[in-house]
Amino acid sequence: MARKNVKKPEAHKIDCAEVFAALRDLEKTKGISVEYMVERMKQGMANAYRKDREDRRDVPADNVVVDFQESGLSVHVVKTVVEEVEDTALEIHIDAARNINDKVQVGDTISIPVEVEKFSRIAAQTFKQVLIQGIREAERGVVYESYSNKAQELLTGTILKKDPSGDILVTVGTGNEQHNAILRASEQIPGESYREGDKLRVYVLEARQGARSTNVYVSRTHPNLVRRLFELETPEIAEGQVEVRNIAREAGSRSKMAVRATIEGLDPVGACVGPRGGRVGAVVEELGGEKIDIVVWSEDPCEYVKAALSPADVISVELVPGQKACQVVVPDDQLSLAIGKEGQNARLAARLTGYKVDIKPASQVEM
C-alpha cells in the first residue's frame, strides 16, 4: 500500500511590509497610531514566545527582546552564561553560548536569536489576541480623547434604540468618527417623544473611560444646549457681538436667557429673535415648543431682576440690605403673570439673576 504524503504545517511567517501597510490604513480609518500598534505587536510577539513551549513560560518579559520594523522582525531572548545551568529560562551553558558568540565568557549575558517562523499555532493565536485587544484599547482611547475634546459641544445625533431602563442610544458623528452616545432618562426633555431613526441635536456632557468601553453621555435638558443652539442660529453670538450671560431652564417648558451687546447700537434681544422671529423660532422648534424669554442683562441688579420677570410689568425693585434678595412690586393685574404658573416665572427669574425674588402686588404695598 502506497504511503500518503503528509503535508507539513506551514511556518507562521509574518510579512512585515504588509503588516505595516495595514497599520497605516488603521491609523487613517481609526486614528490609532502606527507606533502604538507596533508596541502592542512587540508585546504580543514576546507573549507568543513565552507561551510557545513549556520551558519558556518562566522567561521574564524583559528578557525577550523584539525588534519589529517594516524591513523585518527579529526576536532574541537574553540569558546569562554559566558553567552549570540551574534555570533554563534565565541561563545558558558556556559551550552552547560559544556556538553563538565564541568570545563570550561566564557571567556575560547573551542575546539568543529565536526562529520566529517555528512558533506554534497556539503562539500565533496569542499574538493575534494581543493585537485585537490592542486595537480595542486604542479605539477606546481615541473615542475618549475625541469626545473629551467635544465636551460642551453641540452634535447632531440619530436615535438608534431605547433601552428598557429608559436610556436612549444615539449615534453621533459622521463617517469613521461615528460613535454611540447615551442619552440618559434624566437628560431627556419631559414629554418629548423619541423614535428610532429620528435626528436631534444633543449637548455633550462628558466621556467616561471604563474597563471595556468608553461611554459618551449627552443631554437634551442642559441649559447650555439652548446656548449652543442660539450660537448656531445667531451670527452675532458666534462672532462675539452678542454675549449670552446666563440661562435658566426648565427643559420642555420654559427657558430664560440673558444677553448683552458687546458693541454699541446693537439690540442683543432683536439679534437673537431674528427677522420675523426666525432665529428664536428655530430654537423653539428644535426644543419641541419650549418657550424662551430673552432679556437684556444689566450690571444693575434691580434692572436685571426687572427684565428677568418679563413678560410681566414691574413697578419697582428694591434690594434687601445684607442679602442677595430683592422685593418686587407689580401691578395687581400682573401678579399672576410675574409669578407664573406654579411659580415658574419667578423661579426662573431668581435662578437667572441669582437673587431671591419676593413679589408683592401694588395694592398690598400701598396698604
BALOBA-1460 file (C-alpha; in Angstrom, 3 decimals):
// residues 367
<rec num="1" residu="m" x="0.000" y="0.000" z="0.000"/>
<rec num="2" residu="a" x="1.409" y="3.325" z="-1.059"/>
<rec num="3" residu="r" x="2.211" y="5.743" z="1.757"/>
<rec num="4" residu="k" x="0.383" y="9.032" z="1.719"/>
<rec num="5" residu="n" x="2.478" y="12.126" z="1.782"/>
<rec num="6" residu="v" x="1.716" y="14.004" z="4.991"/>
<rec num="7" residu="k" x="1.794" y="17.721" z="4.386"/>
<rec num="8" residu="k" x="3.805" y="19.539" z="6.982"/>
<rec num="9" residu="p" x="2.156" y="22.581" z="8.542"/>
<rec num="10" residu="e" x="3.340" y="25.814" z="7.030"/>
<rec num="11" residu="a" x="5.543" y="28.039" z="9.121"/>
<rec num="12" residu="h" x="3.854" y="31.100" z="10.532"/>
<rec num="13" residu="k" x="5.754" y="33.703" z="8.585"/>
<rec num="14" residu="i" x="4.903" y="37.362" z="9.046"/>
<rec num="15" residu="d" x="5.065" y="39.738" z="6.098"/>
<rec num="16" residu="c" x="6.212" y="42.889" z="7.911"/>
<rec num="17" residu="a" x="5.742" y="45.211" z="4.937"/>
<rec num="18" residu="e" x="2.151" y="44.011" z="4.591"/>
<rec num="19" residu="v" x="1.538" y="44.425" z="8.328"/>
<rec num="20" residu="f" x="2.872" y="47.994" z="8.321"/>
<rec num="21" residu="a" x="0.685" y="48.843" z="5.330"/>
<rec num="22" residu="a" x="-2.323" y="47.538" z="7.281"/>
<rec num="23" residu="l" x="-1.285" y="49.571" z="10.332"/>
<rec num="24" residu="r" x="-1.103" y="52.755" z="8.263"/>
<rec num="25" residu="d" x="-4.616" y="52.061" z="6.964"/>
<rec num="26" residu="l" x="-5.735" y="51.521" z="10.564"/>
<rec num="27" residu="e" x="-4.244" y="54.856" z="11.541"/>
<rec num="28" residu="k" x="-6.177" y="56.611" z="8.766"/>
<rec num="29" residu="t" x="-9.526" y="54.948" z="9.463"/>
<rec num="30" residu="k" x="-9.450" y="54.577" z="13.252"/>
<rec num="31" residu="g" x="-6.955" y="57.206" z="14.343"/>
<rec num="32" residu="i" x="-4.794" y="54.579" z="16.062"/>
<rec num="33" residu="s" x="-1.111" y="55.441" z="15.689"/>
<rec num="34" residu="v" x="1.276" y="53.035" z="13.988"/>
<rec num="35" residu="e" x="3.723" y="53.464" z="16.898"/>
<rec num="36" residu="y" x="1.121" y="52.328" z="19.429"/>
<rec num="37" residu="m" x="0.232" y="49.210" z="17.452"/>
<rec num="38" residu="v" x="3.889" y="48.341" z="16.834"/>
<rec num="39" residu="e" x="4.449" y="48.356" z="20.599"/>
<rec num="40" residu="r" x="1.401" y="46.121" z="21.083"/>
<rec num="41" residu="m" x="2.648" y="43.728" z="18.387"/>
<rec num="42" residu="k" x="6.066" y="43.558" z="20.049"/>
<rec num="43" residu="q" x="4.314" y="42.740" z="23.302"/>
<rec num="44" residu="g" x="2.227" y="40.130" z="21.508"/>
<rec num="45" residu="m" x="5.286" y="38.505" z="19.984"/>
<rec num="46" residu="a" x="7.036" y="38.393" z="23.378"/>
<rec num="47" residu="n" x="3.987" y="36.722" z="24.914"/>
<rec num="48" residu="a" x="3.779" y="34.326" z="21.991"/>
<rec num="49" residu="y" x="7.411" y="33.274" z="22.538"/>
<rec num="50" residu="r" x="6.817" y="32.612" z="26.237"/>
<rec num="51" residu="k" x="3.688" y="30.517" z="25.549"/>
<rec num="52" residu="d" x="5.191" y="28.583" z="22.653"/>
<rec num="53" residu="r" x="6.831" y="25.917" z="24.831"/>
<rec num="54" residu="e" x="6.599" y="24.803" z="28.449"/>
<rec num="55" residu="d" x="10.274" y="25.581" z="29.135"/>
<rec num="56" residu="r" x="9.745" y="29.219" z="28.119"/>
<rec num="57" residu="r" x="6.839" y="30.009" z="30.475"/>
<rec num="58" residu="d" x="9.161" y="31.294" z="33.218"/>
<rec num="59" residu="v" x="11.193" y="33.599" z="30.973"/>
<rec num="60" residu="p" x="10.707" y="37.187" z="32.290"/>
<rec num="61" residu="a" x="9.105" y="39.524" z="29.790"/>
<rec num="62" residu="d" x="12.115" y="41.877" z="29.999"/>
<rec num="63" residu="n" x="14.376" y="39.059" z="28.794"/>
<rec num="64" residu="v" x="12.529" y="38.779" z="25.476"/>
<rec num="65" residu="v" x="13.677" y="41.477" z="23.034"/>
<rec num="66" residu="v" x="11.549" y="42.048" z="19.947"/>
<rec num="67" residu="d" x="12.627" y="44.237" z="17.035"/>
<rec num="68" residu="f" x="9.723" y="44.851" z="14.689"/>
<rec num="69" residu="q" x="10.272" y="47.074" z="11.670"/>
<rec num="70" residu="e" x="8.934" y="47.261" z="8.146"/>
<rec num="71" residu="s" x="12.121" y="45.608" z="6.900"/>
<rec num="72" residu="g" x="11.748" y="42.598" z="9.157"/>
<rec num="73" residu="l" x="11.026" y="41.001" z="12.512"/>
<rec num="74" residu="s" x="13.525" y="39.515" z="14.942"/>
<rec num="75" residu="v" x="13.171" y="38.058" z="18.423"/>
<rec num="76" residu="h" x="16.015" y="37.457" z="20.891"/>
<rec num="77" residu="v" x="15.995" y="36.041" z="24.388"/>
<rec num="78" residu="v" x="18.611" y="37.309" z="26.840"/>
<rec num="79" residu="k" x="20.298" y="34.730" z="29.117"/>
<rec num="80" residu="t" x="23.273" y="34.647" z="31.450"/>
<rec num="81" residu="v" x="26.241" y="32.457" z="30.512"/>
<rec num="82" residu="v" x="27.065" y="29.868" z="33.200"/>
<rec num="83" residu="e" x="29.113" y="26.685" z="33.683"/>
<rec num="84" residu="e" x="26.205" y="24.796" z="35.242"/>
<rec num="85" residu="v" x="22.650" y="25.581" z="34.169"/>
<rec num="86" residu="e" x="20.181" y="25.638" z="37.061"/>
<rec num="87" residu="d" x="17.440" y="27.734" z="35.439"/>
<rec num="88" residu="t" x="16.940" y="27.151" z="31.713"/>
<rec num="89" residu="a" x="14.654" y="30.176" z="31.485"/>
<rec num="90" residu="l" x="17.430" y="32.542" z="32.529"/>
<rec num="91" residu="e" x="20.716" y="30.714" z="31.888"/>
<rec num="92" residu="i" x="22.697" y="29.106" z="29.043"/>
<rec num="93" residu="h" x="25.725" y="26.806" z="29.231"/>
<rec num="94" residu="i" x="29.057" y="28.308" z="28.183"/>
<rec num="95" residu="d" x="29.535" y="25.753" z="25.389"/>
<rec num="96" residu="a" x="26.138" y="26.491" z="23.854"/>
<rec num="97" residu="a" x="26.743" y="30.222" z="24.209"/>
<rec num="98" residu="r" x="30.055" y="29.980" z="22.358"/>
<rec num="99" residu="n" x="28.274" y="28.394" z="19.399"/>
<rec num="100" residu="i" x="26.581" y="31.799" z="19.072"/>
<rec num="101" residu="n" x="29.484" y="34.022" z="20.126"/>
<rec num="102" residu="d" x="32.911" y="32.421" z="20.591"/>
<rec num="103" residu="k" x="34.171" y="35.373" z="22.664"/>
<rec num="104" residu="v" x="31.560" y="35.143" z="25.391"/>
<rec num="105" residu="q" x="32.683" y="34.476" z="28.974"/>
<rec num="106" residu="v" x="30.978" y="33.017" z="32.061"/>
<rec num="107" residu="g" x="28.884" y="35.720" z="33.722"/>
<rec num="108" residu="d" x="28.204" y="37.556" z="30.457"/>
<rec num="109" residu="t" x="24.720" y="37.970" z="29.046"/>
<rec num="110" residu="i" x="23.999" y="36.906" z="25.511"/>
<rec num="111" residu="s" x="21.147" y="37.572" z="23.087"/>
<rec num="112" residu="i" x="19.991" y="34.324" z="21.567"/>
<rec num="113" residu="p" x="18.123" y="34.605" z="18.243"/>
<rec num="114" residu="v" x="14.728" y="32.895" z="18.062"/>
<rec num="115" residu="e" x="13.316" y="31.351" z="14.864"/>
<rec num="116" residu="v" x="10.003" y="33.188" z="14.702"/>
<rec num="117" residu="e" x="8.724" y="31.031" z="11.831"/>
<rec num="118" residu="k" x="8.723" y="27.934" z="14.074"/>
<rec num="119" residu="f" x="6.266" y="29.385" z="16.565"/>
<rec num="120" residu="s" x="3.382" y="27.055" z="17.269"/>
<rec num="121" residu="r" x="-0.237" y="27.694" z="16.312"/>
<rec num="122" residu="i" x="-1.015" y="28.497" z="19.972"/>
<rec num="123" residu="a" x="1.690" y="31.142" z="19.964"/>
<rec num="124" residu="a" x="0.310" y="32.632" z="16.773"/>
<rec num="125" residu="q" x="-3.168" y="32.761" z="18.342"/>
<rec num="126" residu="t" x="-1.749" y="34.515" z="21.400"/>
<rec num="127" residu="f" x="-0.138" y="37.063" z="19.101"/>
<rec num="128" residu="k" x="-3.463" y="37.652" z="17.342"/>
<rec num="129" residu="q" x="-5.360" y="38.079" z="20.620"/>
<rec num="130" residu="v" x="-2.918" y="40.708" z="21.863"/>
<rec num="131" residu="l" x="-3.346" y="42.584" z="18.589"/>
<rec num="132" residu="i" x="-7.143" y="42.510" z="18.805"/>
<rec num="133" residu="q" x="-7.024" y="43.670" z="22.414"/>
<rec num="134" residu="g" x="-4.594" y="46.419" z="21.470"/>
<rec num="135" residu="i" x="-6.898" y="47.676" z="18.719"/>
<rec num="136" residu="r" x="-9.885" y="47.683" z="21.075"/>
<rec num="137" residu="e" x="-7.985" y="49.536" z="23.786"/>
<rec num="138" residu="a" x="-6.672" y="52.036" z="21.269"/>
<rec num="139" residu="e" x="-10.161" y="52.599" z="19.863"/>
<rec num="140" residu="r" x="-11.462" y="53.277" z="23.361"/>
<rec num="141" residu="g" x="-8.619" y="55.727" z="23.911"/>
<rec num="142" residu="v" x="-9.305" y="57.501" z="20.609"/>
<rec num="143" residu="v" x="-13.025" y="57.775" z="21.400"/>
<rec num="144" residu="y" x="-12.310" y="59.056" z="24.906"/>
<rec num="145" residu="e" x="-9.846" y="61.692" z="23.709"/>
<rec num="146" residu="s" x="-12.091" y="62.761" z="20.828"/>
<rec num="147" residu="y" x="-15.260" y="63.169" z="22.881"/>
<rec num="148" residu="s" x="-13.463" y="64.647" z="25.894"/>
<rec num="149" residu="n" x="-12.446" y="67.406" z="23.496"/>
<rec num="150" residu="k" x="-16.053" y="67.642" z="22.289"/>
<rec num="151" residu="a" x="-17.461" y="68.124" z="25.804"/>
<rec num="152" residu="q" x="-19.827" y="71.136" z="25.908"/>
<rec num="153" residu="e" x="-20.268" y="70.995" z="22.138"/>
<rec num="154" residu="l" x="-23.476" y="70.608" z="20.165"/>
<rec num="155" residu="l" x="-23.719" y="67.493" z="17.988"/>
<rec num="156" residu="t" x="-26.373" y="66.072" z="15.697"/>
<rec num="157" residu="g" x="-27.378" y="62.536" z="16.533"/>
<rec num="158" residu="t" x="-29.635" y="59.787" z="15.218"/>
<rec num="159" residu="i" x="-31.739" y="57.769" z="17.640"/>
<rec num="160" residu="l" x="-30.650" y="54.129" z="17.478"/>
<rec num="161" residu="k" x="-32.765" y="52.446" z="20.144"/>
<rec num="162" residu="k" x="-34.332" y="52.839" z="23.563"/>
<rec num="163" residu="d" x="-33.220" y="50.600" z="26.429"/>
<rec num="164" residu="p" x="-35.684" y="49.118" z="28.920"/>
<rec num="165" residu="s" x="-34.062" y="51.377" z="31.535"/>
<rec num="166" residu="g" x="-35.342" y="54.393" z="29.623"/>
<rec num="167" residu="d" x="-31.903" y="55.437" z="28.367"/>
<rec num="168" residu="i" x="-31.612" y="56.114" z="24.647"/>
<rec num="169" residu="l" x="-28.710" y="55.135" z="22.412"/>
<rec num="170" residu="v" x="-27.861" y="57.934" z="19.975"/>
<rec num="171" residu="t" x="-25.364" y="57.685" z="17.120"/>
<rec num="172" residu="v" x="-23.308" y="60.881" z="16.885"/>
<rec num="173" residu="g" x="-20.569" y="61.970" z="14.495"/>
<rec num="174" residu="t" x="-20.080" y="61.193" z="10.828"/>
<rec num="175" residu="g" x="-18.120" y="58.716" z="8.732"/>
<rec num="176" residu="n" x="-15.318" y="56.950" z="10.589"/>
<rec num="177" residu="e" x="-15.888" y="59.155" z="13.653"/>
<rec num="178" residu="q" x="-19.361" y="57.798" z="14.380"/>
<rec num="179" residu="h" x="-19.916" y="56.621" z="17.927"/>
<rec num="180" residu="n" x="-22.853" y="55.639" z="20.090"/>
<rec num="181" residu="a" x="-23.694" y="58.057" z="22.894"/>
<rec num="182" residu="i" x="-26.065" y="57.618" z="25.817"/>
<rec num="183" residu="l" x="-28.974" y="59.976" z="26.404"/>
<rec num="184" residu="r" x="-29.979" y="59.035" z="29.926"/>
<rec num="185" residu="a" x="-33.616" y="59.215" z="31.011"/>
<rec num="186" residu="s" x="-32.732" y="62.077" z="33.374"/>
<rec num="187" residu="e" x="-31.291" y="64.082" z="30.450"/>
<rec num="188" residu="q" x="-34.364" y="63.728" z="28.217"/>
<rec num="189" residu="i" x="-36.892" y="66.526" z="27.805"/>
<rec num="190" residu="p" x="-40.090" y="65.609" z="29.672"/>
<rec num="191" residu="g" x="-42.877" y="64.773" z="27.251"/>
<rec num="192" residu="e" x="-40.583" y="64.637" z="24.205"/>
<rec num="193" residu="s" x="-41.102" y="61.549" z="22.044"/>
<rec num="194" residu="y" x="-38.086" y="59.673" z="20.703"/>
<rec num="195" residu="r" x="-38.398" y="57.329" z="17.737"/>
<rec num="196" residu="e" x="-35.733" y="55.217" z="16.100"/>
<rec num="197" residu="g" x="-34.187" y="56.994" z="13.123"/>
<rec num="198" residu="d" x="-35.174" y="60.491" z="14.301"/>
<rec num="199" residu="k" x="-32.448" y="63.128" z="14.194"/>
<rec num="200" residu="l" x="-31.938" y="65.543" z="17.067"/>
<rec num="201" residu="r" x="-29.304" y="67.861" z="18.475"/>
<rec num="202" residu="v" x="-27.626" y="66.913" z="21.722"/>
<rec num="203" residu="y" x="-25.221" y="68.591" z="24.121"/>
<rec num="204" residu="v" x="-22.110" y="66.557" z="25.004"/>
<rec num="205" residu="l" x="-21.731" y="66.252" z="28.765"/>
<rec num="206" residu="e" x="-18.673" y="64.020" z="29.105"/>
<rec num="207" residu="a" x="-16.830" y="60.888" z="28.060"/>
<rec num="208" residu="r" x="-16.070" y="58.201" z="30.625"/>
<rec num="209" residu="q" x="-13.456" y="55.528" z="30.033"/>
<rec num="210" residu="g" x="-14.397" y="52.151" z="31.509"/>
<rec num="211" residu="a" x="-12.644" y="48.788" z="31.623"/>
<rec num="212" residu="r" x="-14.296" y="47.541" z="28.430"/>
<rec num="213" residu="s" x="-15.662" y="50.608" z="26.684"/>
<rec num="214" residu="t" x="-15.773" y="54.377" z="26.538"/>
<rec num="215" residu="n" x="-19.210" y="55.838" z="27.188"/>
<rec num="216" residu="v" x="-20.206" y="59.231" z="25.844"/>
<rec num="217" residu="y" x="-23.055" y="60.961" z="27.670"/>
<rec num="218" residu="v" x="-25.237" y="63.613" z="26.045"/>
<rec num="219" residu="s" x="-28.118" y="65.798" z="27.179"/>
<rec num="220" residu="r" x="-31.286" y="67.442" z="25.906"/>
<rec num="221" residu="t" x="-32.025" y="69.231" z="29.186"/>
<rec num="222" residu="h" x="-28.773" y="71.080" z="29.923"/>
<rec num="223" residu="p" x="-29.106" y="74.910" z="29.828"/>
<rec num="224" residu="n" x="-26.077" y="75.109" z="27.549"/>
<rec num="225" residu="l" x="-27.992" y="73.236" z="24.859"/>
<rec num="226" residu="v" x="-30.038" y="76.438" z="24.489"/>
<rec num="227" residu="r" x="-26.821" y="78.472" z="24.375"/>
<rec num="228" residu="r" x="-25.296" y="76.325" z="21.638"/>
<rec num="229" residu="l" x="-28.486" y="76.373" z="19.580"/>
<rec num="230" residu="f" x="-28.546" y="80.172" z="19.652"/>
<rec num="231" residu="e" x="-24.859" y="80.276" z="18.706"/>
<rec num="232" residu="l" x="-25.768" y="78.165" z="15.688"/>
<rec num="233" residu="e" x="-28.693" y="80.366" z="14.681"/>
<rec num="234" residu="t" x="-27.321" y="83.814" z="15.602"/>
<rec num="235" residu="p" x="-24.196" y="85.032" z="13.779"/>
<rec num="236" residu="e" x="-23.855" y="87.920" z="16.242"/>
<rec num="237" residu="i" x="-23.316" y="85.424" z="19.086"/>
<rec num="238" residu="a" x="-20.876" y="83.304" z="17.084"/>
<rec num="239" residu="e" x="-18.912" y="86.452" z="16.171"/>
<rec num="240" residu="g" x="-18.866" y="87.781" z="19.751"/>
<rec num="241" residu="q" x="-21.063" y="90.822" z="19.101"/>
<rec num="242" residu="v" x="-23.713" y="89.431" z="21.450"/>
<rec num="243" residu="e" x="-22.793" y="87.643" z="24.664"/>
<rec num="244" residu="v" x="-25.008" y="85.117" z="26.419"/>
<rec num="245" residu="r" x="-24.545" y="85.943" z="30.106"/>
<rec num="246" residu="n" x="-26.739" y="83.329" z="31.731"/>
<rec num="247" residu="i" x="-29.504" y="80.810" z="31.114"/>
<rec num="248" residu="a" x="-32.111" y="79.398" z="33.472"/>
<rec num="249" residu="r" x="-34.063" y="76.461" z="32.143"/>
<rec num="250" residu="e" x="-36.864" y="74.062" z="32.957"/>
<rec num="251" residu="a" x="-36.492" y="71.775" z="29.986"/>
<rec num="252" residu="g" x="-39.564" y="71.186" z="27.883"/>
<rec num="253" residu="s" x="-41.430" y="74.073" z="29.463"/>
<rec num="254" residu="r" x="-39.556" y="77.379" z="29.585"/>
<rec num="255" residu="s" x="-36.136" y="78.993" z="29.492"/>
<rec num="256" residu="k" x="-34.880" y="82.478" z="30.236"/>
<rec num="257" residu="m" x="-31.721" y="83.760" z="28.585"/>
<rec num="258" residu="a" x="-29.896" y="86.987" z="29.484"/>
<rec num="259" residu="v" x="-27.846" y="88.616" z="26.734"/>
<rec num="260" residu="r" x="-25.856" y="91.795" z="26.234"/>
<rec num="261" residu="a" x="-24.323" y="93.546" z="23.248"/>
<rec num="262" residu="t" x="-20.546" y="93.991" z="23.135"/>
<rec num="263" residu="i" x="-20.777" y="96.790" z="20.569"/>
<rec num="264" residu="e" x="-22.791" y="99.996" z="20.749"/>
<rec num="265" residu="g" x="-26.033" y="100.330" z="18.839"/>
<rec num="266" residu="l" x="-26.783" y="96.624" z="18.597"/>
<rec num="267" residu="d" x="-30.020" y="95.251" z="20.004"/>
<rec num="268" residu="p" x="-28.991" y="91.901" z="21.559"/>
<rec num="269" residu="v" x="-32.545" y="90.681" z="22.043"/>
<rec num="270" residu="g" x="-33.506" y="91.561" z="18.465"/>
<rec num="271" residu="a" x="-30.423" y="89.755" z="17.150"/>
<rec num="272" residu="c" x="-31.420" y="86.556" z="18.981"/>
<rec num="273" residu="v" x="-35.069" y="86.820" z="17.946"/>
<rec num="274" residu="g" x="-34.071" y="87.345" z="14.316"/>
<rec num="275" residu="p" x="-36.060" y="88.626" z="11.331"/>
<rec num="276" residu="r" x="-39.723" y="87.747" z="11.847"/>
<rec num="277" residu="g" x="-38.713" y="85.669" z="14.854"/>
<rec num="278" residu="g" x="-36.941" y="83.128" z="12.646"/>
<rec num="279" residu="r" x="-33.911" y="82.547" z="14.865"/>
<rec num="280" residu="v" x="-35.701" y="82.030" z="18.152"/>
<rec num="281" residu="g" x="-38.363" y="80.091" z="16.265"/>
<rec num="282" residu="a" x="-35.778" y="77.601" z="15.006"/>
<rec num="283" residu="v" x="-34.525" y="77.027" z="18.563"/>
<rec num="284" residu="v" x="-38.056" y="76.650" z="19.914"/>
<rec num="285" residu="e" x="-38.840" y="74.115" z="17.180"/>
<rec num="286" residu="e" x="-35.694" y="72.100" z="17.966"/>
<rec num="287" residu="l" x="-36.738" y="72.018" z="21.631"/>
<rec num="288" residu="g" x="-40.249" y="70.838" z="20.878"/>
<rec num="289" residu="g" x="-42.063" y="74.110" z="21.545"/>
<rec num="290" residu="e" x="-40.246" y="75.144" z="24.723"/>
<rec num="291" residu="k" x="-40.939" y="78.824" z="25.470"/>
<rec num="292" residu="i" x="-37.887" y="81.091" z="25.569"/>
<rec num="293" residu="d" x="-37.727" y="84.541" z="27.166"/>
<rec num="294" residu="i" x="-34.764" y="86.619" z="26.002"/>
<rec num="295" residu="v" x="-33.913" y="89.555" z="28.261"/>
<rec num="296" residu="v" x="-31.185" y="92.189" z="28.442"/>
<rec num="297" residu="w" x="-28.540" y="91.565" z="31.068"/>
<rec num="298" residu="s" x="-27.634" y="94.539" z="33.268"/>
<rec num="299" residu="e" x="-24.940" y="95.294" z="35.833"/>
<rec num="300" residu="d" x="-27.675" y="96.963" z="37.895"/>
<rec num="301" residu="p" x="-29.305" y="94.111" z="39.880"/>
<rec num="302" residu="c" x="-32.631" y="95.955" z="40.071"/>
<rec num="303" residu="e" x="-32.778" y="96.448" z="36.302"/>
<rec num="304" residu="y" x="-31.679" y="92.857" z="35.754"/>
<rec num="305" residu="v" x="-34.384" y="91.433" z="38.022"/>
<rec num="306" residu="k" x="-36.971" y="93.696" z="36.402"/>
<rec num="307" residu="a" x="-36.022" y="92.393" z="32.949"/>
<rec num="308" residu="a" x="-35.860" y="88.783" z="34.168"/>
<rec num="309" residu="l" x="-39.512" y="88.888" z="35.280"/>
<rec num="310" residu="s" x="-40.596" y="89.519" z="31.679"/>
<rec num="311" residu="p" x="-43.238" y="89.330" z="30.282"/>
<rec num="312" residu="a" x="-44.710" y="90.865" z="33.460"/>
<rec num="313" residu="d" x="-44.583" y="94.622" z="34.019"/>
<rec num="314" residu="v" x="-42.711" y="95.692" z="37.160"/>
<rec num="315" residu="i" x="-43.292" y="98.882" z="39.146"/>
<rec num="316" residu="s" x="-40.199" y="98.725" z="41.349"/>
<rec num="317" residu="v" x="-37.364" y="96.512" z="42.580"/>
<rec num="318" residu="e" x="-35.684" y="97.165" z="45.931"/>
<rec num="319" residu="l" x="-32.649" y="95.242" z="47.196"/>
<rec num="320" residu="v" x="-32.720" y="93.789" z="50.706"/>
<rec num="321" residu="p" x="-29.674" y="95.118" z="52.640"/>
<rec num="322" residu="g" x="-27.091" y="92.456" z="53.518"/>
<rec num="323" residu="q" x="-28.807" y="89.763" z="51.462"/>
<rec num="324" residu="k" x="-28.813" y="88.663" z="47.862"/>
<rec num="325" residu="a" x="-32.541" y="89.228" z="47.709"/>
<rec num="326" residu="c" x="-34.976" y="91.846" z="46.495"/>
<rec num="327" residu="q" x="-38.570" y="92.939" z="46.936"/>
<rec num="328" residu="v" x="-40.520" y="93.439" z="43.732"/>
<rec num="329" residu="v" x="-43.753" y="95.383" z="43.329"/>
<rec num="330" residu="v" x="-46.007" y="94.711" z="40.350"/>
<rec num="331" residu="p" x="-49.456" y="95.954" z="39.321"/>
<rec num="332" residu="d" x="-52.217" y="93.845" z="40.792"/>
<rec num="333" residu="d" x="-53.269" y="92.578" z="37.378"/>
<rec num="334" residu="q" x="-49.668" y="91.486" z="36.675"/>
<rec num="335" residu="l" x="-49.144" y="89.458" z="39.856"/>
<rec num="336" residu="s" x="-50.094" y="86.077" z="38.426"/>
<rec num="337" residu="l" x="-48.063" y="86.759" z="35.288"/>
<rec num="338" residu="a" x="-44.997" y="87.764" z="37.330"/>
<rec num="339" residu="i" x="-45.224" y="84.673" z="39.496"/>
<rec num="340" residu="g" x="-46.158" y="82.393" z="36.611"/>
<rec num="341" residu="k" x="-47.876" y="79.021" z="36.590"/>
<rec num="342" residu="e" x="-46.842" y="77.137" z="39.727"/>
<rec num="343" residu="g" x="-44.322" y="79.927" z="40.404"/>
<rec num="344" residu="q" x="-42.261" y="79.143" z="37.305"/>
<rec num="345" residu="n" x="-41.662" y="82.716" z="36.071"/>
<rec num="346" residu="a" x="-40.454" y="83.944" z="39.457"/>
<rec num="347" residu="r" x="-38.395" y="80.790" z="39.980"/>
<rec num="348" residu="l" x="-36.596" y="81.112" z="36.646"/>
<rec num="349" residu="a" x="-36.022" y="84.841" z="37.195"/>
<rec num="350" residu="a" x="-34.419" y="84.110" z="40.558"/>
<rec num="351" residu="r" x="-32.239" y="81.406" z="39.046"/>
<rec num="352" residu="l" x="-31.242" y="83.652" z="36.129"/>
<rec num="353" residu="t" x="-30.237" y="86.638" z="38.285"/>
<rec num="354" residu="g" x="-29.016" y="84.811" z="41.383"/>
<rec num="355" residu="y" x="-31.340" y="86.926" z="43.582"/>
<rec num="356" residu="k" x="-34.152" y="85.692" z="45.774"/>
<rec num="357" residu="v" x="-37.284" y="87.432" z="44.481"/>
<rec num="358" residu="d" x="-40.213" y="88.392" z="46.712"/>
<rec num="359" residu="i" x="-43.120" y="89.654" z="44.603"/>
<rec num="360" residu="k" x="-45.947" y="91.743" z="46.026"/>
<rec num="361" residu="p" x="-48.940" y="93.454" z="44.361"/>
<rec num="362" residu="a" x="-49.087" y="97.245" z="44.446"/>
<rec num="363" residu="s" x="-52.304" y="97.288" z="46.494"/>
<rec num="364" residu="q" x="-50.648" y="95.354" z="49.323"/>
<rec num="365" residu="v" x="-47.667" y="97.674" z="49.422"/>
<rec num="366" residu="e" x="-49.869" y="100.790" z="49.492"/>
<rec num="367" residu="m" x="-51.773" y="99.416" z="52.488"/>
